[in-house]
């Protein structure tokens, strides 16, 4: 039962749930594309790898700020859920952090080592990106199934991990289509078309599996009139997949026009999928176990934290927007002095 939203104990958890959603979605899109570029380096000739690094170099570290913000909000606003989620997902969280550390070390070392050692650190950057992405996908799969201990639930989690690899690969390839030219851009077009349909498989799997986690979620989507009112979400998602495929084929012939469309379409697919999951799980923050209000901190604490968010969030948005404005344009070959 939903509490009185006119009372602070009612609306404050809802506000922080929305802020948590904003932080995590921003992380998925922004760090998603640079994780995708990192993984795609394994498919690129060595001559293109410096340009790929240059395309994410000014942004990748700052993109991870959104993960810190999201985990911080979960800890301070929903401490009970934080304990349940991170303790249950201890191993994939540890692997994700190991992957992020490996990425950071590799990114710096590849620019400082001797030429003959550079391929090693490029490979480790790819491995760190893959481990991070796969861990996040497994966490998502486990979360959606309510941390069920069954073999089927674990199989589903690993499947979601593989599909998230394709999803981040799609974001990364679409980013490279915007930021590069010539042969690398053509490679990115091919990578994007491959990743597109594996991403579609993952979206379909999550969309079909989520309603079967509980009868409540099933009724949210398939009970009348919800099935009609919510139909635009899957229909628009299908449209974006078709639009992406059409544009990727077109850009193969005309690579200088509307290069931003695949990336925007990929972000749209992630946005619709993200909102679909949020709608399915609401009001639970731990599926079938804890609602927002059961997991939330005291209203007095949330009010103090909210004032901090009012200051911090606009600052993060401002410097993120400024960095993208300053470094917009095509990536160039790196030079080392």
MARDREN-209408 format. One record per residue (C-alpha): residue number from 1; residue in three letters; x negated, y negated, z negated. Coordinates in steps of 0.25 Angstrom, whole numbers. Each point is the difference from the previous one (the first is absolute). Layout:
sevex pos: NUM code: Ala px: X py: Y pz: Z
...
//
This chain:
sevex pos: 1 code: Unk px: 0 py: 0 pz: 0
sevex pos: 2 code: Unk px: -6 py: -14 pz: 4
sevex pos: 3 code: Unk px: -1 py: -9 pz: -12
sevex pos: 4 code: Unk px: 5 py: -15 pz: 0
sevex pos: 5 code: Unk px: -8 py: -7 pz: 10
sevex pos: 6 code: Unk px: 3 py: -14 pz: -7
sevex pos: 7 code: Unk px: -9 py: 5 pz: -11
sevex pos: 8 code: Unk px: -15 py: -1 pz: 0
sevex pos: 9 code: Unk px: -1 py: 15 pz: -3
sevex pos: 10 code: Unk px: 9 py: 2 pz: 12
sevex pos: 11 code: Unk px: -6 py: -9 pz: 11
sevex pos: 12 code: Unk px: -15 py: 0 pz: -4
sevex pos: 13 code: Unk px: -3 py: 15 pz: 3
sevex pos: 14 code: Unk px: 7 py: -2 pz: 14
sevex pos: 15 code: Unk px: -9 py: -12 pz: 3
sevex pos: 16 code: Unk px: -12 py: 7 pz: -4
sevex pos: 17 code: Unk px: 4 py: 12 pz: 9
sevex pos: 18 code: Unk px: 2 py: -9 pz: 11
sevex pos: 19 code: Unk px: -14 py: -6 pz: -2
sevex pos: 20 code: Unk px: -6 py: 14 pz: -1
sevex pos: 21 code: Unk px: 6 py: 3 pz: 13
sevex pos: 22 code: Unk px: -6 py: -12 pz: 7
sevex pos: 23 code: Unk px: -14 py: 3 pz: -6
sevex pos: 24 code: Unk px: 1 py: 14 pz: 5
sevex pos: 25 code: Unk px: 5 py: -3 pz: 13
sevex pos: 26 code: Unk px: -10 py: -10 pz: 3
sevex pos: 27 code: Unk px: -11 py: 10 pz: -4
sevex pos: 28 code: Unk px: 5 py: 10 pz: 9
sevex pos: 29 code: Unk px: 0 py: -9 pz: 12
sevex pos: 30 code: Unk px: -12 py: -8 pz: -3
sevex pos: 31 code: Unk px: -9 py: 11 pz: -5
sevex pos: 32 code: Unk px: 7 py: 10 pz: 9
sevex pos: 33 code: Unk px: -6 py: -6 pz: 13
sevex pos: 34 code: Unk px: -14 py: -1 pz: -6
sevex pos: 35 code: Unk px: 1 py: 15 pz: -5
sevex pos: 36 code: Unk px: 5 py: 4 pz: 14
sevex pos: 37 code: Unk px: -12 py: -7 pz: 7
sevex pos: 38 code: Unk px: -9 py: 7 pz: -10
sevex pos: 39 code: Unk px: 5 py: 13 pz: 4
sevex pos: 40 code: Unk px: 1 py: -3 pz: 15
sevex pos: 41 code: Unk px: -15 py: -3 pz: -1
sevex pos: 42 code: Unk px: -2 py: 16 pz: 1
sevex pos: 43 code: Unk px: 6 py: -1 pz: 14
sevex pos: 44 code: Unk px: -8 py: -12 pz: 5
sevex pos: 45 code: Unk px: -13 py: 0 pz: 7
sevex pos: 46 code: Unk px: -11 py: -6 pz: -8
sevex pos: 47 code: Unk px: -1 py: -12 pz: 9
sevex pos: 48 code: Unk px: 14 py: -4 pz: -4
sevex pos: 49 code: Unk px: -1 py: 2 pz: -15
sevex pos: 50 code: Unk px: -6 py: -13 pz: -4
sevex pos: 51 code: Unk px: 11 py: -7 pz: 7
sevex pos: 52 code: Unk px: 10 py: 8 pz: -8
sevex pos: 53 code: Unk px: -7 py: -4 pz: -13
sevex pos: 54 code: Unk px: 0 py: -14 pz: 5
sevex pos: 55 code: Unk px: 15 py: 0 pz: 2
sevex pos: 56 code: Unk px: 3 py: 3 pz: -15
sevex pos: 57 code: Unk px: -13 py: -5 pz: -6
sevex pos: 58 code: Unk px: 6 py: -14 pz: -5
sevex pos: 59 code: Unk px: 13 py: 7 pz: -5
sevex pos: 60 code: Unk px: -2 py: 14 pz: -5
sevex pos: 61 code: Unk px: -5 py: -3 pz: -14
sevex pos: 62 code: Unk px: 11 py: -11 pz: -3
sevex pos: 63 code: Unk px: 11 py: 10 pz: 5
sevex pos: 64 code: Unk px: -3 py: 9 pz: -12
sevex pos: 65 code: Unk px: 4 py: -12 pz: -9
sevex pos: 66 code: Unk px: 15 py: 4 pz: 2
sevex pos: 67 code: Unk px: -3 py: 14 pz: -5
sevex pos: 68 code: Unk px: -6 py: -6 pz: -13
sevex pos: 69 code: Unk px: 12 py: -9 pz: -1
sevex pos: 70 code: Unk px: 10 py: 12 pz: 2
sevex pos: 71 code: Unk px: -6 py: 9 pz: -10
sevex pos: 72 code: Unk px: -1 py: -12 pz: -10
sevex pos: 73 code: Unk px: 14 py: -3 pz: 2
sevex pos: 74 code: Unk px: 4 py: 15 pz: -3
sevex pos: 75 code: Unk px: -9 py: 0 pz: -12
sevex pos: 76 code: Unk px: 5 py: -13 pz: -7
sevex pos: 77 code: Unk px: 15 py: 0 pz: 5
sevex pos: 78 code: Unk px: 3 py: 15 pz: 0
sevex pos: 79 code: Unk px: -10 py: 6 pz: -10
sevex pos: 80 code: Unk px: 8 py: 13 pz: -2
sevex pos: 81 code: Unk px: 1 py: 3 pz: 15
sevex pos: 82 code: Unk px: -15 py: -4 pz: 1
sevex pos: 83 code: Unk px: -3 py: 11 pz: -10
sevex pos: 84 code: Unk px: 8 py: 11 pz: 7
sevex pos: 85 code: Unk px: -4 py: -3 pz: 14
sevex pos: 86 code: Unk px: -15 py: -2 pz: -2
sevex pos: 87 code: Unk px: -1 py: 12 pz: -9
sevex pos: 88 code: Unk px: 8 py: 9 pz: 9
sevex pos: 89 code: Unk px: -8 py: -5 pz: 12
sevex pos: 90 code: Unk px: -14 py: 0 pz: -7
sevex pos: 91 code: Unk px: -7 py: 8 pz: 10
sevex pos: 92 code: Unk px: 4 py: -7 pz: 13
sevex pos: 93 code: Unk px: -1 py: -14 pz: -7
sevex pos: 94 code: Unk px: -15 py: 4 pz: -4
sevex pos: 95 code: Unk px: -2 py: 5 pz: 15
sevex pos: 96 code: Unk px: 5 py: -13 pz: 5
sevex pos: 97 code: Unk px: -9 py: -8 pz: -9
sevex pos: 98 code: Unk px: -12 py: 8 pz: 4
sevex pos: 99 code: Unk px: 4 py: -3 pz: 15
sevex pos: 100 code: Unk px: 1 py: -15 pz: -2
sevex pos: 101 code: Unk px: -14 py: 0 pz: -7
sevex pos: 102 code: Unk px: -6 py: 8 pz: 11
sevex pos: 103 code: Unk px: 6 py: -10 pz: 10
sevex pos: 104 code: Unk px: -6 py: -11 pz: -7
sevex pos: 105 code: Unk px: -13 py: 5 pz: -2
sevex pos: 106 code: Unk px: -1 py: 5 pz: 15
sevex pos: 107 code: Unk px: 5 py: -13 pz: 5
sevex pos: 108 code: Unk px: -12 py: -8 pz: -7
sevex pos: 109 code: Unk px: -10 py: 11 pz: 3
sevex pos: 110 code: Unk px: 2 py: 1 pz: 15
sevex pos: 111 code: Unk px: -4 py: -14 pz: 2
sevex pos: 112 code: Unk px: -13 py: 1 pz: -8
sevex pos: 113 code: Unk px: -6 py: 14 pz: 3
sevex pos: 114 code: Unk px: -9 py: 3 pz: 11
sevex pos: 115 code: Unk px: 6 py: 3 pz: 14
sevex pos: 116 code: Unk px: -2 py: 15 pz: -1
sevex pos: 117 code: Unk px: 8 py: 1 pz: -13
sevex pos: 118 code: Unk px: 12 py: -9 pz: 5
sevex pos: 119 code: Unk px: 8 py: 12 pz: 6
sevex pos: 120 code: Unk px: 0 py: 7 pz: -14
sevex pos: 121 code: Unk px: 6 py: -12 pz: -7
sevex pos: 122 code: Unk px: 10 py: -2 pz: 12
sevex pos: 123 code: Unk px: 4 py: 15 pz: -3
sevex pos: 124 code: Unk px: 2 py: -3 pz: -15
sevex pos: 125 code: Unk px: 8 py: -12 pz: 3
sevex pos: 126 code: Unk px: 9 py: 9 pz: 8
sevex pos: 127 code: Unk px: 1 py: 11 pz: -11
sevex pos: 128 code: Unk px: 3 py: -11 pz: -10
sevex pos: 129 code: Unk px: 11 py: -5 pz: 8
sevex pos: 130 code: Unk px: 6 py: 14 pz: 3
sevex pos: 131 code: Unk px: -1 py: 4 pz: -15
sevex pos: 132 code: Unk px: 7 py: -13 pz: -4
sevex pos: 133 code: Unk px: 11 py: 2 pz: 10
sevex pos: 134 code: Unk px: 2 py: 14 pz: -3
sevex pos: 135 code: Unk px: 1 py: -2 pz: -15
sevex pos: 136 code: Unk px: 10 py: -11 pz: 2
sevex pos: 137 code: Unk px: 9 py: 9 pz: 9
sevex pos: 138 code: Unk px: -1 py: 11 pz: -10
sevex pos: 139 code: Unk px: 4 py: -9 pz: -11
sevex pos: 140 code: Unk px: 12 py: -5 pz: 8
sevex pos: 141 code: Unk px: 5 py: 14 pz: 3
sevex pos: 142 code: Unk px: -1 py: 4 pz: -15
sevex pos: 143 code: Unk px: 7 py: -13 pz: -4
sevex pos: 144 code: Unk px: 12 py: 2 pz: 10
sevex pos: 145 code: Unk px: 2 py: 14 pz: -5
sevex pos: 146 code: Unk px: 0 py: -4 pz: -14
sevex pos: 147 code: Unk px: -13 py: 7 pz: -3
sevex pos: 148 code: Unk px: 7 py: 14 pz: 2
sevex pos: 149 code: Unk px: -10 py: 11 pz: -3
sevex pos: 150 code: Unk px: 5 py: 9 pz: 11
sevex pos: 151 code: Unk px: -9 py: 5 pz: 11
sevex pos: 152 code: Unk px: 10 py: -7 pz: 10
sevex pos: 153 code: Unk px: -2 py: -13 pz: -7
sevex pos: 154 code: Unk px: -15 py: 1 pz: 1
sevex pos: 155 code: Unk px: 0 py: 4 pz: 15
sevex pos: 156 code: Unk px: 9 py: -12 pz: 2
sevex pos: 157 code: Unk px: -10 py: -9 pz: -7
sevex pos: 158 code: Unk px: -11 py: 5 pz: 8
sevex pos: 159 code: Unk px: 8 py: -2 pz: 13
sevex pos: 160 code: Unk px: 3 py: -14 pz: -4
sevex pos: 161 code: Unk px: -15 py: -3 pz: -2
sevex pos: 162 code: Unk px: -3 py: 5 pz: 14
sevex pos: 163 code: Unk px: 11 py: -9 pz: 6
sevex pos: 164 code: Unk px: -5 py: -12 pz: -8
sevex pos: 165 code: Unk px: -13 py: 2 pz: 7
sevex pos: 166 code: Unk px: 7 py: -1 pz: 13
sevex pos: 167 code: Unk px: 8 py: -12 pz: -5
sevex pos: 168 code: Unk px: -13 py: -8 pz: -5
sevex pos: 169 code: Unk px: -6 py: 5 pz: 13
sevex pos: 170 code: Unk px: 11 py: -7 pz: 8
sevex pos: 171 code: Unk px: -1 py: -13 pz: -8
sevex pos: 172 code: Unk px: -16 py: 1 pz: 2
sevex pos: 173 code: Unk px: 2 py: 2 pz: 15
sevex pos: 174 code: Unk px: 10 py: -11 pz: 2
sevex pos: 175 code: Unk px: -9 py: -9 pz: -8
sevex pos: 176 code: Unk px: -12 py: 3 pz: 10
sevex pos: 177 code: Unk px: 9 py: -2 pz: 12
sevex pos: 178 code: Unk px: 2 py: -14 pz: -5
sevex pos: 179 code: Unk px: -14 py: -3 pz: -5
sevex pos: 180 code: Unk px: -9 py: 7 pz: 11
sevex pos: 181 code: Unk px: -1 py: 0 pz: 15
sevex pos: 182 code: Unk px: -5 py: 9 pz: 11
sevex pos: 183 code: Unk px: -4 py: 15 pz: -2
sevex pos: 184 code: Unk px: 3 py: -1 pz: -15
sevex pos: 185 code: Unk px: 14 py: -6 pz: 2
sevex pos: 186 code: Unk px: 3 py: 12 pz: 10
sevex pos: 187 code: Unk px: -5 py: 10 pz: -10
sevex pos: 188 code: Unk px: 9 py: -7 pz: -10
sevex pos: 189 code: Unk px: 12 py: 1 pz: 9
sevex pos: 190 code: Unk px: -2 py: 15 pz: 1
sevex pos: 191 code: Unk px: -2 py: 2 pz: -15
sevex pos: 192 code: Unk px: 13 py: -8 pz: -2
sevex pos: 193 code: Unk px: 8 py: 9 pz: 9
sevex pos: 194 code: Unk px: -4 py: 13 pz: -7
sevex pos: 195 code: Unk px: 2 py: -6 pz: -14
sevex pos: 196 code: Unk px: 13 py: -6 pz: 4
sevex pos: 197 code: Unk px: 7 py: 14 pz: 1
sevex pos: 198 code: Unk px: -6 py: 6 pz: -12
sevex pos: 199 code: Unk px: 4 py: -12 pz: -8
sevex pos: 200 code: Unk px: 14 py: 2 pz: 5
sevex pos: 201 code: Unk px: 0 py: 15 pz: -4
sevex pos: 202 code: Unk px: -4 py: -5 pz: -14
sevex pos: 203 code: Unk px: 11 py: -10 pz: -1
sevex pos: 204 code: Unk px: 10 py: 10 pz: 5
sevex pos: 205 code: Unk px: -5 py: 10 pz: -11
sevex pos: 206 code: Unk px: 1 py: -10 pz: -11
sevex pos: 207 code: Unk px: 13 py: -5 pz: 4
sevex pos: 208 code: Unk px: 6 py: 14 pz: 1
sevex pos: 209 code: Unk px: -7 py: 5 pz: -13
sevex pos: 210 code: Unk px: 4 py: -12 pz: -9
sevex pos: 211 code: Unk px: 15 py: 2 pz: 0
sevex pos: 212 code: Unk px: -2 py: 14 pz: -4
sevex pos: 213 code: Unk px: -8 py: -4 pz: -13
sevex pos: 214 code: Unk px: 14 py: -2 pz: -7
sevex pos: 215 code: Unk px: 14 py: -1 pz: 3
sevex pos: 216 code: Unk px: 1 py: -14 pz: -4
sevex pos: 217 code: Unk px: -10 py: -4 pz: 11
sevex pos: 218 code: Unk px: 7 py: 9 pz: 10
sevex pos: 219 code: Unk px: 13 py: -8 pz: -3
sevex pos: 220 code: Unk px: -6 py: -13 pz: 1
sevex pos: 221 code: Unk px: -3 py: 3 pz: 15
sevex pos: 222 code: Unk px: 10 py: 9 pz: 5
sevex pos: 223 code: Unk px: 13 py: -3 pz: -8
sevex pos: 224 code: Unk px: 10 py: -9 pz: 7
sevex pos: 225 code: Unk px: -1 py: -12 pz: 3
sevex pos: 226 code: Unk px: -15 py: 0 pz: -3
sevex pos: 227 code: Unk px: -3 py: 9 pz: 12
sevex pos: 228 code: Unk px: 5 py: -11 pz: 9
sevex pos: 229 code: Unk px: -5 py: -12 pz: -8
sevex pos: 230 code: Unk px: -14 py: 6 pz: 0
sevex pos: 231 code: Unk px: -1 py: 5 pz: 14
sevex pos: 232 code: Unk px: -7 py: -12 pz: 5
sevex pos: 233 code: Unk px: -13 py: 4 pz: -8
sevex pos: 234 code: Unk px: -3 py: 13 pz: 7
sevex pos: 235 code: Unk px: 5 py: -6 pz: 13
sevex pos: 236 code: Unk px: -9 py: -12 pz: -1
sevex pos: 237 code: Unk px: -12 py: 10 pz: -4
sevex pos: 238 code: Unk px: 3 py: 8 pz: 13
sevex pos: 239 code: Unk px: 0 py: -13 pz: 8
sevex pos: 240 code: Unk px: -13 py: -4 pz: -5
sevex pos: 241 code: Unk px: -7 py: 13 pz: 3
sevex pos: 242 code: Unk px: 6 py: 0 pz: 14
sevex pos: 243 code: Unk px: -5 py: -15 pz: 1
sevex pos: 244 code: Unk px: -14 py: 4 pz: -5
sevex pos: 245 code: Unk px: -1 py: 11 pz: 11
sevex pos: 246 code: Unk px: 5 py: -9 pz: 11
sevex pos: 247 code: Unk px: -10 py: -11 pz: -4
sevex pos: 248 code: Unk px: -12 py: 9 pz: -2
sevex pos: 249 code: Unk px: 3 py: 5 pz: 14
sevex pos: 250 code: Unk px: 1 py: -14 pz: 6
sevex pos: 251 code: Unk px: -12 py: -5 pz: -7
sevex pos: 252 code: Unk px: -8 py: 11 pz: 7
sevex pos: 253 code: Unk px: 3 py: -7 pz: 13
sevex pos: 254 code: Unk px: 0 py: -15 pz: -5
sevex pos: 255 code: Unk px: -9 py: 0 pz: -13
sevex pos: 256 code: Unk px: 0 py: -15 pz: -2
sevex pos: 257 code: Unk px: 15 py: -3 pz: -2
sevex pos: 258 code: Unk px: 9 py: 3 pz: -13
sevex pos: 259 code: Unk px: -12 py: 7 pz: -6
sevex pos: 260 code: Unk px: 6 py: -3 pz: -14
sevex pos: 261 code: Unk px: 13 py: 7 pz: 3
sevex pos: 262 code: Unk px: -5 py: 14 pz: -4
sevex pos: 263 code: Unk px: -5 py: -5 pz: -14
sevex pos: 264 code: Unk px: 13 py: -7 pz: -3
sevex pos: 265 code: Unk px: 8 py: 12 pz: 4
sevex pos: 266 code: Unk px: -9 py: 9 pz: -9
sevex pos: 267 code: Unk px: 2 py: -10 pz: -11
sevex pos: 268 code: Unk px: 15 py: 0 pz: 2
sevex pos: 269 code: Unk px: 1 py: 16 pz: 0
sevex pos: 270 code: Unk px: -8 py: 0 pz: -13
sevex pos: 271 code: Unk px: 10 py: -11 pz: -6
sevex pos: 272 code: Unk px: 12 py: 7 pz: 4
sevex pos: 273 code: Unk px: -5 py: 13 pz: -6
sevex pos: 274 code: Unk px: -5 py: -7 pz: -13
sevex pos: 275 code: Unk px: 14 py: -6 pz: -2
sevex pos: 276 code: Unk px: 7 py: 13 pz: 3
sevex pos: 277 code: Unk px: -8 py: 7 pz: -11
sevex pos: 278 code: Unk px: 2 py: -11 pz: -9
sevex pos: 279 code: Unk px: 15 py: 0 pz: 2
sevex pos: 280 code: Unk px: 0 py: 15 pz: -1
sevex pos: 281 code: Unk px: -7 py: 0 pz: -14
sevex pos: 282 code: Unk px: 7 py: -12 pz: -6
sevex pos: 283 code: Unk px: 2 py: -2 pz: -12
sevex pos: 284 code: Unk px: -10 py: 11 pz: -3
sevex pos: 285 code: Unk px: -15 py: -4 pz: -1
sevex pos: 286 code: Unk px: -3 py: 15 pz: -3
sevex pos: 287 code: Unk px: 9 py: 9 pz: 8
sevex pos: 288 code: Unk px: 12 py: 5 pz: -9
sevex pos: 289 code: Unk px: -8 py: -3 pz: -12
sevex pos: 290 code: Unk px: -2 py: -14 pz: -3
sevex pos: 291 code: Unk px: 8 py: -12 pz: 4
sevex pos: 292 code: Unk px: -6 py: -14 pz: 2
sevex pos: 293 code: Unk px: 7 py: -5 pz: -13
sevex pos: 294 code: Unk px: -5 py: 13 pz: -8
sevex pos: 295 code: Unk px: -14 py: -2 pz: 4
sevex pos: 296 code: Unk px: -1 py: -15 pz: -1
sevex pos: 297 code: Unk px: -8 py: -8 pz: -11
sevex pos: 298 code: Unk px: 7 py: -9 pz: -10
sevex pos: 299 code: Unk px: 7 py: -12 pz: 7
sevex pos: 300 code: Unk px: -9 py: -9 pz: -8
sevex pos: 301 code: Unk px: -12 py: 6 pz: 5
sevex pos: 302 code: Unk px: 5 py: 0 pz: 15
sevex pos: 303 code: Unk px: 4 py: -15 pz: -1
sevex pos: 304 code: Unk px: -15 py: -3 pz: -4
sevex pos: 305 code: Unk px: -5 py: 9 pz: 11
sevex pos: 306 code: Unk px: 9 py: -7 pz: 10
sevex pos: 307 code: Unk px: -6 py: -13 pz: -2
sevex pos: 308 code: Unk px: -14 py: 6 pz: 3
sevex pos: 309 code: Unk px: 6 py: 6 pz: 13
sevex pos: 310 code: Unk px: 6 py: -14 pz: 4
sevex pos: 311 code: Unk px: -15 py: -5 pz: -1
sevex pos: 312 code: Unk px: -7 py: 12 pz: 6
sevex pos: 313 code: Unk px: 9 py: 5 pz: 11
sevex pos: 314 code: Unk px: 0 py: -13 pz: 8
sevex pos: 315 code: Unk px: -15 py: -1 pz: -2
sevex pos: 316 code: Unk px: -2 py: 14 pz: 6
sevex pos: 317 code: Unk px: 9 py: -3 pz: 12
sevex pos: 318 code: Unk px: -7 py: -14 pz: 2
sevex pos: 319 code: Unk px: -14 py: 6 pz: 1
sevex pos: 320 code: Unk px: 5 py: 12 pz: 8
sevex pos: 321 code: Unk px: 7 py: -9 pz: 10
sevex pos: 322 code: Unk px: -12 py: -10 pz: 1
sevex pos: 323 code: Unk px: -10 py: 12 pz: 2
sevex pos: 324 code: Unk px: 8 py: 5 pz: 12
sevex pos: 325 code: Unk px: 2 py: -14 pz: 6
sevex pos: 326 code: Unk px: -15 py: -3 pz: -1
sevex pos: 327 code: Unk px: -5 py: 14 pz: 6
sevex pos: 328 code: Unk px: 12 py: 1 pz: 10
sevex pos: 329 code: Unk px: -5 py: 4 pz: 15
sevex pos: 330 code: Unk px: -7 py: 11 pz: 6
sevex pos: 331 code: Unk px: -11 py: 7 pz: -7
sevex pos: 332 code: Unk px: -14 py: -1 pz: 5
sevex pos: 333 code: Unk px: -12 py: 9 pz: -1
sevex pos: 334 code: Unk px: -7 py: 0 pz: -13
sevex pos: 335 code: Unk px: -15 py: -5 pz: 0
sevex pos: 336 code: Unk px: -9 py: 3 pz: -12
sevex pos: 337 code: Unk px: -12 py: -9 pz: -4
//
